[in-house]
Amino acid sequence: MADHLARLCLDGTASTGFYTPHGFDVTLYGADLPVDHMVYMHEVQHCALNDETAWGTALHVYARMPGADATFTALLDACRLTHETFATYSSVRLAAARHGDIGEILTAYSAYRVPHADAERLVSGVTGANRRLLALSAAARVCMQGPIIDAILHAGPRSFALADLRERDRPDTRWAWFLDRAPASLAEAARAGDRRLRADFDGTALNSDAGDDLHASTVQEHDQAWEAWEEAAYEHLAGILAATGALTHGIYGHRQPTADLLARISEEYGDLGLRDAMSEAQRRDDAAVASSVLQQVRHSLSGDRPYPAMVLPSMDIEPLVGDGTAVVHIRTANRLAALYRWPSGTRLPSGPVAALRAFVDADGDEMLGHLILAEPDRLPLVASPAPVAVCVSAACLADTGWTRRWWKTLLAHPVFVLVDVEPDRFVPAWARGGDEVLAVGIEIRDTGGTRAALLCTPDGGTIWWLTLGNDVTVHLMAEYLRGLLGTRLRTRGELPAGIHTAAMAVITSLLATESFVSFDALGGRDG
Amino acid sequence: MADDLDAILAHAGLDGTELRREQTGALARAVSRKPEEEFITPVVAAPGTGWDDGQQRPRDYLEVHTGRWHIDLRDPANRRHLVLVTVAAVLVDALNLTERTGWVVPVLPAVVDVLAVRVVPGGLHVELALLADPQVPADLATVVNALDFADLVAAVHRAGPTVAIPVGGTVTFSGSTTR
């Protein structure tokens, strides 16, 4: 599913992103934070729209069903306009809210100016920055909430074709219908939302959304009010659309059909890695949303393609280490296979693989050489003359046999656990443990741009868990930790002196040699 | 010899040997009240659309809006396609169809024959012949809903014999013919 037609892209001359129902990849240059933020949020919006609608469920299903590429592409073609217009406008406004005046942020993305202008026309009759976002979200959700799951269940997942659905029940036809009636359609929906808030809530949420400031209007205490507002706007839009004969689920009405379809798919095809639709409680829970987004993001650090890599023959490690800290990287074999382009015929050891990395000249081509350390007793050898830092990915720790054999040796050095799995896999254990967790956010500026990292230790500094990405990723991770740990999450502005050199060596090495970072190493796209 | 497209271009005040985004927008405004993007998108699906960077582009909505494409008006296939898009846009607006122009374009040849398009005072005059026993084209059977197609056929057969084009001009429908 890597071809251009099978994904939703934010493609321009600066940072880029693309989304498929398997997740999203972003290549952030780090040169312009507002642009990076917009690119990131653009892909997040695609995720969110698919995760909470019937059409999104269908995309998730056909993206994974064997032999269903043509149906998937037909479904995607039928919702590109809705998806891109919604994602473009929302991401631009969210970037503006965070960074202030963003000027011509779409300069490098000329193809997105028309969708952005369309969205502005749609919401031009809506008051308040937050309500404009919510009104557009309500419209996009109405467009994506046609009776597609019922059609699939009726025809059977394999026999279903786009022709089974009326044109008026397809997202982009609906979107064009609303656009044709802009700005009145969304303005009326917004008034319905305002009426709901005046009837059922006090005026604080409405009053907080008077101008362009999203910060004041989106504080957590207003979440329920805005959810009710969007639901009222949604109901209004679905109501006026019904005049065309269009059928639309209630805003949460796709959940039972989604569960029915997933059960049918599971029965016929086994586990395809599909998830149930998010519940209302999950949508309100910032930690759940952060976790859902985190498990779908991938930051590319090597540009369009993974680095070429090779296994180095057994050799003296000194030339690889140099004067600085020697970083021993440990990744699962599946992850290594996904991270790099290996020469054909390369056989990596099974299970977690420990290696020193260095770019080497291989017959004129620069490749990332891996000197594999087969057993724990090879590790102390690299301690001389350089100090050693260990960067072991979290997915490796799931292999308990390997961990038993290696852990004691690793702990002789500073250990950093690179977070490459969903935080749901380890943070709840920290929450149950009852200890404080110390978190330190740092910004890294180098010739490659600006990156961000979050280092956490749940054990007083023995092991540091490292999340690497951009400021949005770090913000989401912090949000997630705060949600689960509450006041037991302690933050400080800088790393303890004793760990600083090793941490910077690990981060620098990662930025230079890791092709991408993501949170799906277990059960994700690597397999 | 002047043909249907010459009449359409003249009506929109256009000449030259190629059509770009700006001219296509002008053409859209001359024949329909709908948003011009609805017209431009199927235009770019013309068989001979050229891309300024020399690459063949995929059929992706967003590529349409870069404006980095052009349509060679000397190519007969492109000319036929542009006439078809124009007639589809005219019908969507004149008959107040729910379907978009891009949906109507590929099915229209299964519903009507375009007999002539000419400039008349105040707009265009489009002459269409209804086809007998229209069927969903086989290559569109997995995409086009049979009831939507039936609705289009019914709308076209209900209309006429003369319908006003909202931005100016008329459409006439003549009796069913078998192709």
Contacts between the chains, C-beta under 8 A, distances in Angstrom:
chain1	res1	chain2	res2	distance
A	4	B	58	5.1
A	4	B	60	6.7
A	5	B	58	5.1
A	5	B	59	7.2
A	5	B	60	6.7
A	9	B	62	7.6
A	74	B	142	7.4
A	74	B	143	6.4
A	77	B	59	7.5
A	80	B	60	7.0
A	80	B	61	4.6
A	80	B	62	7.4
A	81	B	61	5.5
A	84	B	61	6.8
A	84	B	62	6.1
A	110	B	65	7.6
A	110	B	66	5.8
A	110	B	67	7.7
A	111	B	62	4.3
A	111	B	63	6.6
A	111	B	65	5.0
A	111	B	66	4.7
A	112	B	62	6.8
A	112	B	65	7.8
A	113	B	65	7.0
A	114	B	37	6.5
A	114	B	65	4.1
A	115	B	62	7.3
A	115	B	65	7.4
A	118	B	37	7.4
A	161	B	141	8.0
A	161	B	142	4.1
A	161	B	143	7.4
A	162	B	142	6.5
A	162	B	143	5.1
A	163	B	140	8.0
A	163	B	141	6.3
A	163	B	142	5.3
A	163	B	143	5.6
A	163	B	144	5.7
A	163	B	145	5.2
A	163	B	146	7.0
A	164	B	145	7.2
A	165	B	145	6.3
A	166	B	145	5.3
A	166	B	147	6.3
A	166	B	148	5.8
A	167	B	98	7.1
A	167	B	99	5.2
A	167	B	100	7.8
A	167	B	103	5.8
A	167	B	145	6.2
A	167	B	148	4.7
A	168	B	98	5.7
A	172	B	100	7.8
A	173	B	98	7.5
A	173	B	99	7.1
A	173	B	100	6.0
A	173	B	103	7.3
A	176	B	35	7.6
A	176	B	38	6.3
A	176	B	100	5.3
A	177	B	98	7.1
A	179	B	35	6.1
A	180	B	34	6.7
A	180	B	35	6.6
A	244	B	98	5.3
